[in-house]
Amino acid sequence: MKKQTVSLLVLLLATSGFFFSCGNTMNKNTGALEFDSIQVNETAHLFGDTAKPACNLVINFTYATQSSDVKLKDSLNTFFLSACFGEKYLTMKPEEAVKKYAEKYVSDYLKDLEPMYQKDEQEKEDDATMEAWYSYYKGIEGHVQLYLKNLLIYRINYNEYTGGAHGIYMATYLNMDLRTLSPIRLDDLFISDYNESLTDLLWNQLMADNKVTTRQELEDMGYATTGDLEPTENFYLSKEGITFYYNVYEIAPYVMGPIKITLPYDVMQHLLSDDCMVLNEVRNS
């Protein structure tokens, strides 16, 4: 799971670098963006038989519909499409991309699973077991979490079940500086050599959140047992502080769910850079 989560975040950041290079500076205003969403809830049964297992695809995709800067709108939508559905959809209009993605998901499910199901059915496998293993689900939601002056935070929730004990789910956050159309990274927010000090603050906040006084107590609870606790690029800005979001398995077992650690700006003041305009805007909002 950690590998999948990190891979998605790397894809997001790499893709954003492709579309939103530092030289692609937009107008200083935020573009007066307006948004709408496309919803899909589609179910397809194996062999078209409602008595057999099915796949279910749920999509709720937010995209920009209006802007005083058409280039800004189109560039953002291109990125949103790539981040939510993959690079093959980035040149399409939102409605077309969602339609094509849904069609491919259903087509792949039927093509891949119908032969296997037919074989298991002939071998008289247990019906309950077959229902569990062949019932697939995928959910993709892309939402604008915050749109404030020069800052846009886009959140992607991903949830998928392909048989087995449980599904996988994750949330990925991207903080965009609309002045330059570039993602905001930790290096933009903090002074140099911040990693060790910021890691200590994360441990301290996690101890405070769980009302314990030692790291060992946290580890006994399950924290930092599946991966090291360290600053993650999967974070989001808010008026209250910076929230670092760790998906399931990244630093704790699946049963503990995702871990959120919010550091108030005051405790990080000595580490924060004075040069990030967007950070100052959200702090003073």
N, C-alpha and C positions, 0 to 999 in steps of 0.2 A: 504493500500500500504506500509506504513512504516513497518508494521509487516512482510509483505512478503519480503521486502528488507532486513530487519535485519535477518530474518530467513535464507535467502540465504547466507548472509555473515557469519553467525554463522556456517552454514553447511560447507562453504568453509574452514574456519579456523579449525573447528573440524576435518574435513576429512584430512586436511593437517597434523594435529597433529598425525593422525593415520598412515599415510604413511611416514612422514618425521620426525621421532623422533630425539631428540637432539643427541642421540648416533650414529645416522646414518650419520657419517661424510664422505663426499666424498673427492676426490682429490681436491687440492687447485685451479687447473685450472677450467675453466668453461665448459670443456667437448667438445669444438669445435662443438656445436650443430648446426644441419641443420634442417630446417622445411619445411613442405609441408602442403597443406590443402585439405579437402574433401568438395565438394559442392553438395548440394541437393536442388532441386526446384520441389516439387511434389504437384500436385493438384488432389483431388478426389471428385467427385460429388456424392451427395446422390442418391442411387439406380442406379448409373452409368449413370445418365441422365444429359447431359450437360445443359439442360434447368433449372435444379434445383440448389440450393445453393451448395457450395463446401467448402472444407478446403484446405488451402495452407500452406505447410511447406517449409521453407527456412533455410538451414543450411550451414554455412561456418566455418568449424572446422579446426583449425591449430594444428598440432601435430609434435613431433620431429621424424625425419626419420633417422638421423645419429648422432653419437657422438663417441668421443674417449673413453667414459665411458658408456658402455651399461647399467649398472645399473642406471645411471643418466637418460638416455633416457627413459628407461622403467618406472621408478618411476614417472617421469614428465608426461608421457602419461597416466599413471594410474590415476594420480590426475586430469589432464585435462578432462578425460572422466567422472570421478565422478562429477566434478564440473559443467560440461556442461549438462550432461544427467542423472545423478543419480548413486547411488552406485551399482545398479544391472548391470551396464555396465562396471564397472571398471576392470573386469577380461578379457574383450574381446579385440581383436585387434581393432584399430581405424576404419577400414573399416567395420568390422562386427558390431561394436557398432552403428555406424551411420545408417547402413542398418536396424538393428533390431529396433532402436528407431523410424525411419521413418515408418516402418511397423506397429508398435504399435500405433503411433499417428493416422494414417489413420484408422486402425482397430477400435480403441476406438471411433473415431469421428462417423464412420458409425454405430457402434453398439449402441451408446448412443443417436444419433440424429435421425436416420431413423424412429424409432417408434413414437417419438414426432412429427416429421414433418408430418408423415402420418396422425396422429390424427388431427393436425391443418388443414391439407389440406382437410380432410373430413368435418371439421367444417367451411370450407370456410373462413379461416382467410385471412386478406389482404395480397396480394402477395408481396408488397413492404416491409411490416413489416416482413414477413416470410424470405425474402431474407436477410434482415439486421440481424435478430436474428440467422439465421442458417449458415451464412457465417463466417467461422472460419479462423484464421491465426495465425501462430507461426513462429517466427524467432529466431534462436540461432546462435550467432557468437562468436567464440573464437579466439582471435588474440594475438600474441606476440607484445606488444606495445614497449618494449625496452629490448634489450639483450646486456648488457655491463659488461664485466669482470665477476664479481661474482654475478651480479644482473640480474634477469629475471622478467619482469612485464607482467603478462598475464591479458588481458581484456576480459570480457564476456559481450556481449550485448544481452539482452533478450527482446523480443517484442511479445505480445500475444493479440489477440482479440477473444472474445468468445460471441459476441453479446452485445447489450447494447449501451450506449452513446459513449463510447470510449474504446480503449484498454489500456493495461498496458505496460510499458517499463521501463527497468532499466539497469544500467551498474554496474558491480562489478569488482574491481581491486584487484589483488594479487601481492604483491612484494615478490619475492623469493630470499633468500640468497642461492646460489648454492653451497657454501662451506659446508653447513650443511643440505641443502635441508629442510629448515624450513621457514615459512612465517615471514616477517618482520612486527612487530607490533609497535604501538606507544611507548610502554614501552621500546622497543629496541632503539628508536631514541632520546628519551627525558630523562632528569634527573627526579628524583622522584618528586612528587607533582607538576607536570606540568599542570594539567588539567585546573585550574582556570586561570592561566596566558595565556595559549594557547587559551582558550575560548575568553578572552579579545582581543587577537590579531586577531582572526577570525572576531569578531564584527568590530574591527577597519578597517580591510581590506575590509570587506563588505561595510562599510560606504564609504570608499575611492572609491571603484569600482562603487558605485551608486551616488557619489558626494553629499553625505549628511553628516551631522555632529552629528546626534543623533540616538540612537537606536530606539526611538519612530518613527522617520521618516521612518526607515526601516520597522518597524512593520506596519505602515500605508500603506506601499507599498505591504505588504503581507508576508514579511519575518518573520520567527519564529511564525507563526500563526497556523501551523498544528503540530508543534513539536519544542522542544528546540534546539537552535543552540549550539552545543557542538562538541568537536573533535570526528571525526568518524574514525573507522578502515577502512572505504572504501576510501582509498587515494592512490595516486601514486607519486613516486619520479621522478624528472627530474633535469636537470642541473639548471633550473631557481628556483626551490624550491619544496615545497610539496603542491600538490593540493588535497584538501579535496572535495569529491564528494558526494552530497546529491541528491538522486533520488526524483522523483516527490512524493509529499505528505509528505516527511520527515520533511521539515522545511517550506514549502510554498505550496500554492494551485497548483493543477494540471496545471492550465492555465499558471503558471509561468515557468513550465518545471523544469528540473534538475538544481541545483545550484552548481557551481564550485567556490571554493575560493582557490587561490594560494598564499601561504605565502612565500616570498623570504627568503632564508636562513639567510640573514643578520638580519632580524627583529626577528628571533628566536634564534640567536646565543647563548644568555644567557640561553636558555632552552635545547639546543641540547647536547646529550651525545658525549663524545670524543671517545667512545669505539666501535662505529659502523663502521667497515671498509667499508662496502658497501656504506654507506652514504657518506663517504669521497671520494670514487671512483667516484660516480656519480657527486658530486659537482666539482670535479677537472677534469672531462672529457672534 
